Amino acid sequence: MHCERISNDGLRIEHAKRHSRMRAMKVRLLFFAVLRDIAGTDERELTLRDGTTAREVWSSLRNEFTKLADYIEPPMTAINEEYAEADQTLRDGDELAFIPPVAGG
């Protein structure tokens, strides 16, 4: 696992904390199925600004992985093993998962 720094205003978390007393939180992001293949890992620890939503994390992933760029809306979202709305605010220590649709027969 490695840490990511995500901030809507483009500032690094450390810089934002020094200048605006913005709090940071850690969230564990899980990747499943095709998302795991795209990310090349099954999980990642994120360092996020306080108040970040699951939708904002998805937007960051779309910017990072070109294969996700066309997927504006996040797939099914789970926070702490319960389905959740993408606009739900994350909290320190949360576990976030985006669950892609699966095909089967």
N, CA and C of each residue as an Amber inpcrd file, in Angstrom:
protein
   315
   0.8340000  -1.1800000   0.0000000   0.0000000   0.0000000   0.0000000
   0.8790000   1.2430000   0.0000000   0.3380000   2.3040000  -0.5620000
   1.0400000   3.5650000  -0.4950000   0.0220000   4.6740000  -0.2750000
   0.5040000   5.8250000   0.1380000  -0.3800000   6.9390000   0.4610000
  -0.5980000   7.8070000  -0.7570000  -1.7960000   8.2800000  -0.9280000
  -2.1460000   9.2300000  -1.9670000  -2.5450000  10.5300000  -1.2980000
  -2.3010000  11.6000000  -1.9400000  -2.7080000  12.9000000  -1.4370000
  -3.7180000  13.4640000  -2.4150000  -4.9570000  13.6080000  -1.9900000
  -6.0270000  14.0790000  -2.8520000  -6.5730000  15.3710000  -2.2910000
  -6.6380000  16.3830000  -3.1070000  -7.1650000  17.6660000  -2.6850000
  -7.8070000  18.3290000  -3.8850000  -9.0450000  18.7790000  -3.7620000
  -9.7470000  19.4000000  -4.8820000  -9.0690000  20.6650000  -5.3680000
  -8.3960000  21.3800000  -4.4900000  -7.7910000  22.6450000  -4.8910000
  -6.3740000  22.4630000  -5.4200000  -5.9200000  21.2230000  -5.5370000
  -4.6080000  20.9570000  -6.0950000  -3.4610000  21.1430000  -5.1180000
  -3.7310000  21.5530000  -3.8970000  -2.6790000  21.7300000  -2.9030000
  -2.3430000  20.3830000  -2.2810000  -1.1240000  20.2020000  -1.9340000
  -0.7530000  18.9910000  -1.2130000  -1.3370000  19.0900000   0.1840000
  -1.6770000  17.9620000   0.7670000  -2.2700000  17.9290000   2.0990000
  -1.3870000  18.6560000   3.1080000  -0.0650000  18.4050000   3.0750000
   0.8100000  19.0320000   4.0580000   0.7400000  20.5640000   3.9550000
   0.7230000  21.0690000   2.7510000   0.6490000  22.5120000   2.5320000
  -0.6790000  23.0500000   3.0430000  -1.7620000  22.3580000   2.7520000
  -3.0850000  22.8110000   3.1940000  -3.1740000  22.8070000   4.7160000
  -2.5990000  21.8070000   5.3740000  -2.6620000  21.7500000   6.8310000
  -1.9320000  22.9240000   7.4650000  -0.8020000  23.2930000   6.9180000
  -0.0390000  24.4010000   7.4840000  -0.7580000  25.7290000   7.3260000
  -1.4400000  25.9120000   6.2040000  -1.9860000  27.2240000   5.9110000
  -3.4600000  27.3890000   6.2540000  -4.2060000  26.3330000   6.3750000
  -5.6300000  26.5070000   6.6550000  -6.1310000  25.6060000   7.7770000
  -5.2150000  24.9480000   8.4660000  -5.5810000  24.0470000   9.5550000
  -6.5590000  22.9610000   9.0890000  -6.4740000  22.5930000   7.8130000
  -7.3120000  21.5490000   7.2600000  -6.8750000  20.2070000   7.8450000
  -7.8200000  19.4300000   8.3290000  -7.4950000  18.1310000   8.9100000
  -7.4160000  17.0760000   7.8190000  -6.5480000  16.1180000   8.0280000
  -6.4040000  15.0110000   7.0930000  -6.9280000  13.7390000   7.7480000
  -7.3370000  12.8040000   6.9170000  -7.8210000  11.5230000   7.4220000
  -7.2990000  10.4180000   6.5240000  -7.2640000   9.2170000   7.0760000
  -6.8400000   8.0370000   6.3330000  -8.0700000   7.1870000   6.0200000
  -8.1340000   6.7250000   4.7670000  -9.2150000   5.8620000   4.3040000
  -8.5820000   4.7030000   3.5420000  -9.0830000   3.5160000   3.7610000
  -8.6090000   2.3340000   3.0400000  -9.5220000   2.1310000   1.8300000
  -8.9470000   2.1420000   0.6300000  -9.6970000   1.9690000  -0.6110000
  -9.4630000   0.5640000  -1.1350000 -10.5460000  -0.1610000  -1.3830000
 -10.4670000  -1.5240000  -1.9090000 -10.8530000  -1.5430000  -3.3800000
 -10.1360000  -2.3300000  -4.1660000 -10.4270000  -2.4900000  -5.5900000
 -10.8790000  -3.9260000  -5.8440000 -11.9540000  -4.0800000  -6.6250000
 -12.4700000  -5.4030000  -6.9610000 -12.5600000  -5.5650000  -8.4780000
 -12.4670000  -6.8160000  -8.9160000 -12.6850000  -7.2170000 -10.3050000
 -11.8810000  -6.3550000 -11.2730000 -12.5410000  -5.7770000 -12.2600000
 -11.8540000  -5.0030000 -13.2930000 -11.1420000  -3.7830000 -12.7090000
 -11.6590000  -3.2140000 -11.6460000 -10.9860000  -2.0690000 -11.0170000
  -9.6410000  -2.4780000 -10.4330000  -9.5810000  -3.6820000  -9.8870000
  -8.3160000  -4.2150000  -9.3640000  -7.3170000  -4.3740000 -10.5130000
  -7.7960000  -4.8470000 -11.6560000  -6.9240000  -5.0080000 -12.8190000
  -6.3990000  -3.6600000 -13.3100000  -7.2630000  -2.6740000 -13.3400000
  -6.8660000  -1.3380000 -13.8130000  -5.8820000  -0.6950000 -12.8420000
  -6.1570000  -0.7980000 -11.5470000  -5.3000000  -0.1630000 -10.5350000
  -4.0070000  -0.9390000 -10.2880000  -4.0220000  -2.2190000 -10.6070000
  -2.8320000  -3.0360000 -10.3870000  -2.6040000  -3.4030000  -8.9350000
  -3.6390000  -3.2540000  -8.1190000  -3.5580000  -3.5950000  -6.6980000
  -4.9630000  -3.8590000  -6.1840000  -5.0600000  -4.5120000  -5.0310000
  -6.3890000  -4.7610000  -4.4780000  -6.7610000  -3.7670000  -3.3870000
  -5.8020000  -2.9770000  -2.9240000  -6.1340000  -1.9520000  -1.9310000
  -5.0720000  -0.8700000  -1.9180000  -5.4620000   0.2590000  -1.3360000
  -4.5690000   1.4160000  -1.2300000  -5.0170000   2.2360000  -0.0280000
  -4.0550000   2.7850000   0.6710000  -4.3880000   3.6920000   1.7660000
  -4.3380000   5.1160000   1.2290000  -5.4040000   5.8700000   1.4580000
  -5.4910000   7.2500000   0.9880000  -5.3780000   8.2020000   2.1630000
  -4.7250000   9.2930000   1.9490000  -4.7350000  10.4030000   2.8920000
  -5.5610000  11.4990000   2.2400000  -6.6870000  11.8220000   2.8510000
  -7.6550000  12.7500000   2.2680000  -7.8940000  13.9300000   3.1870000
  -8.3680000  15.0100000   2.6150000  -8.7680000  16.1420000   3.4460000
 -10.0840000  15.7790000   4.1300000 -10.2790000  16.2780000   5.3170000
 -11.5070000  16.0560000   6.0600000 -12.6830000  16.5600000   5.2390000
 -13.7450000  15.7810000   5.1580000 -14.9320000  16.1860000   4.4210000
 -14.9990000  15.6490000   3.0020000 -14.0140000  14.8690000   2.5760000
 -14.0100000  14.2980000   1.2330000 -15.1330000  13.2770000   1.1000000
 -15.7730000  13.2480000  -0.0650000 -16.8320000  12.2760000  -0.3330000
 -16.2860000  11.1320000  -1.1850000 -17.0360000  10.0340000  -1.2100000
 -16.6780000   8.9010000  -2.0580000 -16.6480000   9.3410000  -3.5240000
 -17.5780000  10.2000000  -3.9330000 -17.6130000  10.6900000  -5.3180000
 -16.3090000  11.4310000  -5.6680000 -15.7730000  12.1970000  -4.7440000
 -14.5180000  12.9110000  -4.9960000 -13.3520000  11.9360000  -5.1650000
 -13.3610000  10.8550000  -4.4020000 -12.3220000   9.8320000  -4.5680000
 -12.4510000   9.2080000  -5.9570000 -13.6970000   8.9140000  -6.3820000
 -13.9200000   8.3460000  -7.7110000 -13.4000000   9.2980000  -8.7930000
 -13.6800000  10.5710000  -8.6440000 -13.2110000  11.5650000  -9.6060000
 -11.6850000  11.5540000  -9.6850000 -11.0230000  11.4260000  -8.5650000
  -9.5700000  11.3620000  -8.5370000  -9.0660000  10.1070000  -9.2630000
  -9.7630000   8.9940000  -9.0610000  -9.3740000   7.7540000  -9.7370000
  -9.5370000   7.8910000 -11.2510000 -10.5930000   8.5710000 -11.6810000
 -10.8090000   8.7960000 -13.1160000  -9.6690000   9.6060000 -13.7180000
  -9.1400000  10.5500000 -12.9490000  -8.0110000  11.3460000 -13.4290000
  -6.7210000  10.5350000 -13.4540000  -6.5880000   9.6160000 -12.5200000
  -5.3700000   8.8190000 -12.4240000  -5.3170000   7.6910000 -13.4480000
  -6.4470000   7.0500000 -13.6950000  -6.4910000   5.8860000 -14.5810000
  -7.3280000   6.2160000 -15.8180000  -6.6700000   6.3360000 -16.9570000
  -7.3560000   6.7470000 -18.1850000  -8.4870000   5.7940000 -18.5840000
  -8.3870000   4.5370000 -18.2230000  -9.4500000   3.5830000 -18.5590000
 -10.7560000   3.8900000 -17.8280000 -10.7020000   4.7250000 -16.7970000
 -11.9130000   5.0900000 -16.0460000 -12.4690000   6.4540000 -16.4520000
 -11.7660000   7.1530000 -17.3180000 -12.1210000   8.5380000 -17.6480000
 -13.5510000   8.6870000 -18.1580000 -14.0630000   7.7120000 -18.8780000
 -15.4140000   7.8170000 -19.4370000 -16.5190000   7.5150000 -18.4270000
 -16.1590000   7.0110000 -17.2670000 -17.1380000   6.6410000 -16.2480000
 -17.3290000   7.7890000 -15.2610000 -18.2020000   8.7120000 -15.6350000
 -18.4200000   9.9050000 -14.8110000 -19.0330000   9.5240000 -13.4650000
 -20.0520000   8.7010000 -13.5000000 -20.7150000   8.2740000 -12.2640000
 -19.9780000   7.0800000 -11.6670000 -19.7670000   7.1030000 -10.3680000
 -19.0980000   5.9590000  -9.7380000 -19.9800000   4.7170000  -9.7690000
 -19.3530000   3.5470000  -9.7690000 -20.1450000   2.3170000  -9.6630000
 -20.7290000   2.2090000  -8.2550000 -21.3800000   1.1130000  -7.9900000
 -21.9270000   0.8950000  -6.6610000 -20.8360000   1.1680000  -5.6260000
 -21.2170000   1.8410000  -4.5580000 -20.2570000   2.2800000  -3.5500000
 -20.5770000   1.6300000  -2.2140000 -19.5470000   1.1900000  -1.5030000
 -19.7270000   0.6430000  -0.1590000 -18.7440000   1.3340000   0.7780000
 -19.2300000   1.6980000   1.9400000 -18.3910000   2.2770000   2.9830000
 -18.5610000   1.4130000   4.2240000 -17.4530000   0.8880000   4.7000000
 -17.4620000  -0.0060000   5.8660000 -18.4090000  -1.1840000   5.6750000
 -18.3140000  -1.7880000   4.4750000 -19.0450000  -2.9990000   4.1170000
 -20.5570000  -2.8140000   4.0350000 -21.0180000  -1.5810000   3.8660000
 -22.4430000  -1.3040000   3.6610000 -22.5910000  -0.4100000   2.4460000
 -23.6000000  -0.7180000   1.6010000 -23.8190000   0.1260000   0.4350000
 -24.0970000   1.5520000   0.8850000 -23.5890000   2.5030000   0.1110000
 -23.7050000   3.9110000   0.4820000 -23.8620000   4.7580000  -0.7780000
 -24.3660000   5.9570000  -0.5830000 -24.4410000   6.9300000  -1.6710000
 -23.0410000   7.4760000  -1.9330000 -22.7530000   7.7690000  -3.1860000
 -21.4290000   8.2810000  -3.5430000 -21.1470000   9.6500000  -2.9310000
 -22.1970000  10.3800000  -2.5830000 -22.0050000  11.7060000  -1.9900000
 -21.8310000  11.6660000  -0.4770000 -21.7700000  10.4730000   0.0870000
 -21.5690000  10.3530000   1.5310000 -20.1570000  10.8050000   1.8950000
 -20.0720000  11.5690000   2.9640000 -18.7820000  12.0530000   3.4520000
 -18.0430000  10.9200000   4.1500000 -16.7750000  10.7920000   3.8310000
 -15.9420000   9.7740000   4.4580000 -15.4080000  10.2750000   5.7940000
 -15.0810000   9.3210000   6.6530000 -14.5270000   9.6490000   7.9740000
 -13.2030000   8.9010000   8.1490000 -12.3900000   9.4230000   9.0390000
 -11.1010000   8.8060000   9.3110000 -11.2960000   7.3360000   9.6810000
 -10.5230000   6.4670000   9.0430000 -10.5830000   5.0360000   9.3290000
 -11.5860000   4.2680000   8.4980000 -12.3590000   4.9480000   7.6510000
 -13.3420000   4.2550000   6.8120000 -12.6620000   3.3360000   5.8060000
 -13.4310000   2.3350000   5.3740000 -13.0230000   1.4490000   4.2890000
 -13.9820000   1.7190000   3.1460000 -13.4520000   2.1270000   1.9990000
 -14.2530000   2.4990000   0.8370000 -14.0250000   1.4860000  -0.2690000
 -15.1030000   1.0660000  -0.9120000 -14.9920000   0.1510000  -2.0470000
 -15.9370000   0.6080000  -3.1380000 -15.4400000   0.5900000  -4.3680000
 -16.2680000   0.7920000  -5.5460000 -16.4440000  -0.5760000  -6.1740000
 -17.6880000  -0.9660000  -6.3870000 -18.0010000  -2.3210000  -6.8380000
 -18.5010000  -2.2620000  -8.2740000 -17.6520000  -2.6890000  -9.2150000
 -18.0500000  -2.6130000 -10.6210000 -19.1290000  -3.6490000 -10.9400000
 -19.9400000  -3.3520000 -11.9570000 -20.9250000  -4.3620000 -12.3730000
 -20.1980000  -5.5970000 -12.8940000 -20.8030000  -6.7390000 -12.6970000
 -20.2030000  -7.9790000 -13.1750000 -21.1300000  -8.6190000 -14.1940000
 -20.5350000  -9.2370000 -15.1700000 -21.2890000  -9.9710000 -16.1850000
 -21.1740000 -11.4490000 -15.8690000 -22.1830000 -12.1510000 -16.1680000
 -22.1260000 -13.5840000 -15.9070000 -23.1960000 -14.2970000 -16.7010000
 -23.1590000 -15.5730000 -16.5960000 -24.1310000 -16.3210000 -17.3670000
 -24.4460000 -17.6250000 -16.7370000
